[in-house]
Amino acid sequence: MAWQLLVSSDFGLFSLVTILLVIAIGVGFWWFFRSRIAEEDEQGGRKGG
């Protein structure tokens, strides 16, 4: 019943889109910070004082 309500009602679809968007943003942040950390490690750590 919950799955049927999730995909058949307007509020359920908005909730599903929101959940997927939050997951996508989380993956995007993870990828971004992981690439920045790898880039910083290649350059020899922190710059400056």
N, C-alpha and C positions, 0 to 999 in steps of 0.2 A: 504494500500500500504506500509506503513512504517513497519508494522509487517511482511509482506511478504518479504520485503527487509532484515529485521533483521535476519530472519531464513533461507533465501535462498542464501545469498551471503557470500563469505569468510570474508569480512570486517564486515559484520553484525554479523556473528558467533563469530569472535574474540572479537567484542565489547560486545556481550552478555556474553561470558566467562569472560571477564574483569570485567564487572559489577557484575556478580555473585561472582567472586573472591574477589572483594573489599567488598561486603556485608559480605561474609564469614569471612574475616579478621576482619572486624568491630565487628561482633558477637563474634569472638574469643577473641579479646581484651576486649570487654565488660565482657565476662565470666571470663577471667583471672583476671582483676582488681576487679571485684565484689567478687571473691573468696578470693583474697588477702586482701581486706578491711574487709571481714567477719572474716578471720583468725586473723587479727590484732585486731579487736574488741574483739574476744574471749580471746586474750592474755592481754587485759587491756590497749590498746592504744599503744602509742609510747614507744620505749625503748631508753634509753640514756638520754643525757642531754639537 
